[in-house]
Amino acid sequence: MEDIQEVVSLSYIAKEFFGKDRTWLYKKINGSMAFTEDELKILAIALKSIGNRFIDTSASLG
């Protein structure tokens, strides 16, 4: 997750996909709090969704 933290807003992911604040997500990512299976699934969906937005935007430019 370290490699995407500088590219993607963890605050956005926390709010839009979990209904939480960024502190909550940082604790999960840093291992202070464990992810549940369902949370990991949601995180995967969030990253895929955001990735698709990057792909769509890139495609529209060229």
N, CA, C and O of each residue as an XYZ file, in Angstrom:
248
protein
N       0.811     -1.200      0.000
C       0.000      0.000      0.000
C       0.856      1.266      0.000
O       0.380      2.333     -0.389
N       2.101      1.158      0.428
C       2.942      2.349      0.501
C       3.075      3.042     -0.848
O       3.089      4.271     -0.923
N       3.172      2.252     -1.914
C       3.401      2.838     -3.228
C       2.214      3.625     -3.767
O       2.396      4.486     -4.628
N       1.026      3.359     -3.291
C      -0.126      4.119     -3.789
C      -0.549      5.265     -2.872
O      -1.339      6.119     -3.275
N      -0.034      5.290     -1.655
C      -0.436      6.334     -0.708
C      -0.097      7.732     -1.201
O      -0.766      8.697     -0.833
N       0.927      7.849     -2.026
C       1.306      9.154     -2.542
C       0.510      9.524     -3.790
O       0.524     10.679     -4.214
N      -0.181      8.557     -4.376
C      -0.904      8.783     -5.618
C      -2.402      8.926     -5.383
O      -3.065      9.724     -6.045
N      -2.925      8.167     -4.456
C      -4.361      8.118     -4.212
C      -4.675      8.676     -2.829
O      -3.956      8.413     -1.866
N      -5.737      9.434     -2.742
C      -6.144     10.009     -1.464
C      -6.776      8.943     -0.563
O      -7.870      8.448     -0.834
N      -6.070      8.608      0.499
C      -6.629      7.650      1.451
C      -7.816      8.247      2.183
O      -8.712      7.523      2.617
N      -7.824      9.550      2.319
C      -8.955     10.232      2.931
C     -10.219     10.009      2.094
O     -11.294      9.754      2.637
N     -10.081     10.107      0.780
C     -11.201      9.867     -0.131
C     -11.709      8.435     -0.007
O     -12.914      8.204      0.088
N     -10.795      7.482     -0.009
C     -11.185      6.069      0.108
C     -11.912      5.832      1.426
O     -12.961      5.188      1.456
N     -11.356      6.352      2.508
C     -11.965      6.160      3.824
C     -13.388      6.699      3.853
O     -14.302      6.040      4.350
N     -13.567      7.890      3.322
C     -14.883      8.535      3.372
C     -15.878      7.892      2.407
O     -16.989      7.534      2.798
N     -15.474      7.749      1.154
C     -16.399      7.304      0.112
C     -16.743      5.815      0.166
O     -17.863      5.425     -0.163
N     -15.800      4.999      0.573
C     -16.027      3.557      0.518
C     -16.302      2.925      1.885
O     -16.900      1.853      1.970
N     -15.859      3.600      2.958
C     -16.044      3.035      4.291
C     -16.903      3.905      5.201
O     -17.383      3.435      6.233
N     -17.101      5.172      4.831
C     -17.847      6.082      5.699
C     -17.071      6.421      6.968
O     -17.660      6.706      8.010
N     -15.741      6.386      6.868
C     -14.867      6.638      8.017
C     -13.939      7.806      7.693
O     -13.936      8.320      6.574
N     -13.149      8.219      8.692
C     -12.165      9.274      8.432
C     -10.814      8.643      8.078
O     -10.610      7.439      8.233
N      -9.898      9.493      7.596
C      -8.615      8.969      7.122
C      -7.788      8.340      8.232
O      -7.006      7.426      7.973
N      -7.945      8.813      9.466
C      -7.199      8.234     10.582
C      -7.521      6.756     10.731
O      -6.635      5.936     10.968
N      -8.788      6.429     10.591
C      -9.229      5.040     10.683
C      -8.515      4.192      9.625
O      -8.009      3.113      9.931
N      -8.476      4.683      8.376
C      -7.853      3.911      7.307
C      -6.340      3.824      7.489
O      -5.750      2.775      7.233
N      -5.708      4.903      7.922
C      -4.261      4.863      8.177
C      -3.927      3.812      9.231
O      -2.937      3.094      9.097
N      -4.740      3.718     10.270
C      -4.498      2.703     11.313
C      -4.615      1.297     10.735
O      -3.845      0.403     11.085
N      -5.577      1.117      9.858
C      -5.753     -0.194      9.229
C      -4.551     -0.529      8.353
O      -4.023     -1.640      8.410
N      -4.123      0.431      7.548
C      -3.019      0.193      6.623
C      -1.697     -0.002      7.363
O      -0.884     -0.840      6.973
N      -1.487      0.753      8.407
C      -0.240      0.662      9.160
C      -0.200     -0.511     10.126
O       0.824     -0.735     10.772
N      -1.285     -1.262     10.243
C      -1.300     -2.450     11.068
C      -1.686     -2.233     12.512
O      -1.675     -3.177     13.303
N      -2.032     -0.992     12.877
C      -2.479     -0.734     14.249
C      -3.814     -1.408     14.529
O      -4.113     -1.802     15.657
N      -4.609     -1.529     13.466
C      -5.905     -2.208     13.539
C      -5.971     -3.156     12.336
O      -5.553     -2.799     11.234
N      -6.484     -4.333     12.549
C      -6.554     -5.313     11.464
C      -7.772     -5.076     10.577
O      -8.826     -4.650     11.049
N      -7.609     -5.359      9.287
C      -8.739     -5.349      8.362
C      -9.553     -6.619      8.557
O      -8.997     -7.689      8.805
N     -10.857     -6.499      8.446
C     -11.706     -7.690      8.390
C     -11.695     -8.180      6.937
O     -11.242     -7.471      6.038
N     -12.186     -9.368      6.726
C     -12.290     -9.902      5.359
C     -13.143     -8.982      4.494
O     -12.780     -8.687      3.356
N     -14.272     -8.530      5.027
C     -15.161     -7.646      4.267
C     -14.485     -6.314      3.951
O     -14.656     -5.783      2.854
N     -13.733     -5.777      4.882
C     -13.022     -4.518      4.651
C     -11.977     -4.675      3.555
O     -11.794     -3.768      2.743
N     -11.297     -5.804      3.521
C     -10.321     -6.052      2.464
C     -10.998     -6.130      1.102
O     -10.456     -5.650      0.106
N     -12.167     -6.728      1.059
C     -12.926     -6.800     -0.193
C     -13.331     -5.402     -0.647
O     -13.222     -5.071     -1.827
N     -13.795     -4.589      0.285
C     -14.185     -3.211     -0.039
C     -12.977     -2.421     -0.518
O     -13.082     -1.656     -1.477
N     -11.836     -2.592      0.130
C     -10.624     -1.892     -0.274
C     -10.219     -2.296     -1.691
O      -9.824     -1.446     -2.489
N     -10.312     -3.566     -2.001
C      -9.985     -4.031     -3.349
C     -10.923     -3.403     -4.377
O     -10.488     -2.990     -5.451
N     -12.206     -3.334     -4.045
C     -13.190     -2.707     -4.939
C     -12.867     -1.223     -5.116
O     -12.932     -0.702     -6.229
N     -12.524     -0.550     -4.030
C     -12.185      0.877     -4.083
C     -10.991      1.117     -4.995
O     -11.023      2.015     -5.836
N      -9.946      0.327     -4.835
C      -8.741      0.507     -5.644
C      -9.014      0.216     -7.117
O      -8.501      0.906     -7.999
N      -9.814     -0.795     -7.372
C     -10.166     -1.111     -8.759
C     -10.993      0.018     -9.370
O     -10.768      0.409    -10.516
N     -11.933      0.533     -8.616
C     -12.771      1.632     -9.085
C     -11.940      2.871     -9.406
O     -12.118      3.499    -10.450
N     -11.043      3.208     -8.508
C     -10.179      4.372     -8.716
C      -9.246      4.135     -9.902
O      -9.028      5.032    -10.716
N      -8.703      2.934     -9.995
C      -7.836      2.585    -11.122
C      -8.558      2.723    -12.450
O      -7.993      3.215    -13.427
N      -9.812      2.285    -12.480
C     -10.604      2.407    -13.701
C     -10.829      3.869    -14.076
O     -10.858      4.212    -15.257
N     -10.985      4.713    -13.087
C     -11.152      6.153    -13.354
C      -9.890      6.724    -13.985
O      -9.973      7.552    -14.892
N      -8.723      6.295    -13.515
C      -7.464      6.726    -14.119
C      -7.370      6.245    -15.565
O      -6.986      7.004    -16.456
N      -7.721      4.990    -15.789
C      -7.668      4.422    -17.139
C      -8.615      5.172    -18.073
O      -8.231      5.534    -19.185
N      -9.836      5.406    -17.633
C     -10.815      6.119    -18.451
C     -10.345      7.528    -18.780
O     -10.486      7.987    -19.914
N      -9.791      8.206    -17.796
C      -9.305      9.568    -18.021
C      -8.139      9.556    -18.996
O      -8.070     10.392    -19.897
N      -7.238      8.625    -18.822
C      -6.096      8.510    -19.728
C      -6.550      8.240    -21.148
O      -6.028      8.839    -22.088
N      -7.505      7.357    -21.321
C      -8.019      7.017    -22.652
C      -8.677      8.218    -23.315
O      -8.607      8.376    -24.534
N      -9.307      9.050    -22.525
C     -10.002     10.204    -23.108
C      -9.025     11.284    -23.572
O      -9.400     12.180    -24.328
N      -7.778     11.198    -23.123
C      -6.783     12.196    -23.505
C      -6.110     11.886    -24.834
O      -5.597     12.781    -25.506
N      -6.115     10.636    -25.198
C      -5.334     10.305    -26.367
C      -6.068      9.554    -27.382
O      -5.508      9.214    -28.424
